[in-house]
Amino acid sequence: MSALADAASTADKPVHGKPCSVGEARASMDKASAKDFDAWLRGEGLRLDDTQMWKALQAMGHRVAKQTVGRHRRGDCRCSQ
């Protein structure tokens, strides 16, 4: 098996450890904000795109990358693994 095939076969394996920065931000939110955030993840409630959510998280003092917001929403971050 080639190195590329080996890498591809392990690419989707779970990564355990601490949550991503967006998951950490979610964990530190007050109850009402967490409820709004969870609804946003389900596509309900707040109608924000990833950039708008990133700006909102930044405004709340959370240091998260815009790219991580999208990964978290899609379930592609280490929180979902």
Buried (B, 14 or more C-beta within 10 A) or exposed (E): EEEEEEEEEEEEEEEEEEBBBBBBBBEEBEEEBBEBBEEBBEEEEEEBEBEEBBBBBBEEEBEBEEEBBBBBBEEEBBBBE
